[in-house]
Amino acid sequence: MSFAQIDTTYLEGLKGLGHYREGKKEGHWTLFYLTNQKQSEGIYKNGLPEGHWINWYKNGRKYYEGNHYNGKKEGKWIMWDSLGRVIREESFSSDIRTGGFKAWQYDKDEFVIGTFKNGTTEGPWEWRAIATGMLKLKGEFKNGIRNGMFIFYYPNEQIESKGMFKDGKEEGEHVWYNKDGTIYAIENYKNGQVIR
């Protein structure tokens, strides 16, 4: 039951500093890049990550942060890009996404907000422009599949198109609009197929 020596072996381009108990990682551990910059830090219990963990990029900025329970992600996790901007906030239960989800895609000027249930998208989701907060798209999901009204928007939040989905397929009337709000196309769908 005694602790082994500190491990300084190099694994996958990293070196670790921590203890083993009966061949399993135990207690506080820090992993380093070969440049000696911290890569991750947290606690192991019986060989599995436990409690609060933080990971860093090679430039020293945080990469992600969150909690483990019995080696699985639990509760809120946050991820950053290498410039230090938040790119994701999400919740886990036993390693499965569940609850609120937010993501920032700066290259697309897009902010996404929605909910996961048992690892799949569920309920209302929205895509907005980061710079202005204006809606780009909103829609409903059920069991990870489009199910309900989906509305796409022009940059001024004027509706570009809208239509219902059922089990991931277009259903009923779908309408497309010009930027001035006038209708330029209408299609009717049944089970994903256009009705002629």
C-alpha positions as CSV (number, residue, x, y, z in Angstrom):
1,M,0.0,0.0,0.0
2,S,3.0,2.3,-0.2
3,F,3.4,5.0,-2.8
4,A,5.9,4.3,-5.6
5,Q,8.5,6.8,-6.7
6,I,7.6,9.9,-8.7
7,D,7.1,9.0,-12.4
8,T,9.2,11.1,-14.8
9,T,8.8,8.8,-17.9
10,Y,8.0,10.4,-21.2
11,L,4.7,9.3,-22.7
12,E,3.3,10.6,-26.0
13,G,5.5,13.7,-25.9
14,L,4.6,14.4,-22.3
15,K,6.3,13.7,-19.0
16,G,4.4,13.1,-15.7
17,L,5.0,14.0,-12.1
18,G,3.0,12.0,-9.6
19,H,2.7,8.9,-7.6
20,Y,1.6,5.3,-8.1
21,R,-0.1,3.0,-5.6
22,E,-0.2,-0.7,-6.5
23,G,0.6,0.1,-10.1
24,K,-2.1,2.7,-10.5
25,K,-1.8,6.5,-10.6
26,E,-2.9,8.0,-7.3
27,G,-3.1,11.5,-5.8
28,H,-2.0,14.7,-7.4
29,W,-0.5,14.5,-10.9
30,T,1.0,17.1,-13.3
31,L,1.8,16.3,-16.9
32,F,4.2,18.5,-18.8
33,Y,5.1,19.1,-22.5
34,L,8.7,18.4,-23.3
35,T,9.3,22.1,-23.0
36,N,8.4,21.8,-19.3
37,Q,5.2,23.8,-19.8
38,K,2.3,22.3,-17.9
39,Q,-0.1,20.2,-20.1
40,S,-2.6,19.0,-17.4
41,E,-3.0,18.8,-13.7
42,G,-5.4,17.0,-11.4
43,I,-6.1,14.1,-9.0
44,Y,-6.1,10.4,-9.7
45,K,-8.0,8.0,-7.5
46,N,-7.4,4.3,-8.1
47,G,-5.9,5.0,-11.5
48,L,-8.8,7.2,-12.7
49,P,-9.1,11.0,-13.0
50,E,-11.1,12.4,-10.1
51,G,-12.2,15.9,-9.2
52,H,-11.1,19.1,-10.8
53,W,-8.8,18.9,-13.9
54,I,-7.2,21.6,-16.0
55,N,-5.4,21.2,-19.4
56,W,-3.3,23.9,-21.1
57,Y,-2.1,24.6,-24.6
58,K,1.7,24.7,-25.3
59,N,1.5,28.5,-25.1
60,G,0.3,28.4,-21.5
61,R,-3.3,29.3,-22.1
62,K,-6.1,27.1,-20.7
63,Y,-7.4,24.5,-23.1
64,Y,-10.2,23.0,-21.0
65,E,-11.3,22.6,-17.4
66,G,-13.8,20.5,-15.6
67,N,-14.5,17.7,-13.1
68,H,-14.3,13.9,-13.2
69,Y,-16.1,11.4,-11.1
70,N,-14.8,7.8,-11.2
71,G,-12.8,8.7,-14.4
72,K,-15.8,10.2,-16.2
73,K,-16.6,13.8,-17.1
74,E,-19.2,15.2,-14.7
75,G,-20.8,18.6,-14.5
76,K,-19.8,21.8,-16.3
77,W,-16.8,21.8,-18.6
78,I,-15.3,24.8,-20.4
79,M,-13.0,24.8,-23.4
80,W,-10.9,27.7,-24.8
81,D,-9.1,28.3,-28.1
82,S,-5.4,29.0,-28.1
83,L,-6.1,32.8,-28.0
84,G,-7.9,32.4,-24.7
85,R,-11.5,32.8,-26.0
86,V,-14.2,30.5,-24.6
87,I,-15.3,28.2,-27.5
88,R,-17.5,25.7,-25.6
89,E,-19.4,25.4,-22.3
90,E,-21.2,22.0,-21.8
91,S,-22.4,19.7,-19.1
92,F,-21.8,16.0,-18.6
93,S,-23.3,13.2,-16.6
94,S,-21.0,10.1,-16.5
95,D,-19.2,11.2,-19.7
96,I,-22.4,11.8,-21.6
97,R,-23.4,15.3,-22.7
98,T,-26.6,16.4,-20.9
99,G,-28.1,19.8,-20.1
100,G,-27.1,23.2,-21.5
101,F,-24.6,23.6,-24.3
102,K,-23.0,26.8,-25.7
103,A,-20.4,27.0,-28.5
104,W,-18.6,29.9,-30.1
105,Q,-17.3,29.6,-33.7
106,Y,-15.3,32.8,-34.2
107,D,-14.3,32.1,-37.8
108,K,-18.0,31.8,-38.7
109,D,-19.1,34.7,-36.4
110,E,-21.5,32.1,-34.9
111,F,-22.7,31.4,-31.3
112,V,-24.8,28.2,-30.7
113,I,-26.9,27.5,-27.7
114,G,-29.0,24.5,-27.0
115,T,-29.5,21.4,-24.8
116,F,-28.4,17.8,-24.9
117,K,-30.3,14.9,-23.4
118,N,-28.5,11.6,-23.1
119,G,-25.8,12.7,-25.5
120,T,-28.1,13.9,-28.3
121,T,-29.5,17.4,-29.2
122,E,-32.9,18.0,-27.7
123,G,-35.4,20.8,-27.7
124,P,-34.9,24.4,-29.1
125,W,-31.5,25.4,-30.5
126,E,-30.3,28.8,-31.7
127,W,-27.4,30.0,-33.9
128,R,-26.6,33.7,-33.5
129,A,-24.0,36.1,-34.9
130,I,-21.3,36.7,-32.2
131,A,-20.7,40.3,-33.3
132,T,-24.3,41.5,-33.3
133,G,-26.3,38.8,-31.4
134,M,-28.7,38.6,-34.3
135,L,-30.4,35.3,-35.0
136,K,-29.1,33.2,-37.9
137,L,-31.1,30.0,-37.4
138,K,-33.4,28.5,-34.8
139,G,-34.9,25.0,-34.7
140,E,-36.2,22.1,-32.7
141,F,-34.6,18.7,-32.1
142,K,-35.9,15.5,-30.7
143,N,-33.5,12.6,-30.0
144,G,-30.8,14.3,-32.1
145,I,-33.0,14.7,-35.2
146,R,-34.7,17.9,-36.6
147,N,-38.2,17.8,-35.4
148,G,-40.3,20.9,-35.5
149,M,-40.0,24.4,-37.1
150,F,-36.7,25.5,-38.5
151,I,-36.2,29.2,-39.4
152,F,-33.2,30.7,-41.2
153,Y,-32.5,34.4,-41.1
154,Y,-30.8,37.1,-43.1
155,P,-28.2,39.2,-41.2
156,N,-30.9,41.8,-40.3
157,E,-33.1,39.0,-38.7
158,Q,-35.5,39.1,-41.6
159,I,-36.7,35.5,-42.3
160,E,-34.9,33.9,-45.2
161,S,-36.7,30.6,-45.1
162,K,-38.9,28.5,-42.7
163,G,-40.4,25.0,-42.6
164,M,-41.3,22.1,-40.5
165,F,-39.3,18.9,-40.0
166,K,-40.6,15.5,-38.8
167,D,-38.1,12.8,-37.9
168,G,-35.4,14.7,-39.7
169,K,-37.3,15.1,-42.9
170,E,-39.0,18.1,-44.4
171,E,-42.8,18.1,-43.8
172,G,-45.5,20.4,-44.9
173,E,-45.1,23.9,-46.4
174,H,-41.6,25.4,-46.7
175,V,-41.3,29.1,-47.6
176,W,-38.3,31.1,-49.0
177,Y,-38.3,34.9,-48.8
178,N,-36.4,37.7,-50.5
179,K,-34.6,40.2,-48.4
180,D,-37.5,42.6,-48.6
181,G,-39.8,40.0,-47.1
182,T,-41.7,39.0,-50.2
183,I,-42.1,35.3,-50.9
184,Y,-40.0,33.9,-53.8
185,A,-40.7,30.2,-53.4
186,I,-43.0,27.7,-51.7
187,E,-42.6,24.0,-51.7
188,N,-44.8,21.4,-50.0
189,Y,-43.1,18.3,-48.6
190,K,-44.3,14.8,-47.4
191,N,-41.7,12.6,-45.7
192,G,-38.8,14.6,-47.1
193,Q,-40.1,14.6,-50.7
194,V,-41.5,17.5,-52.7
195,I,-45.2,17.1,-53.5
196,R,-45.8,18.1,-57.2
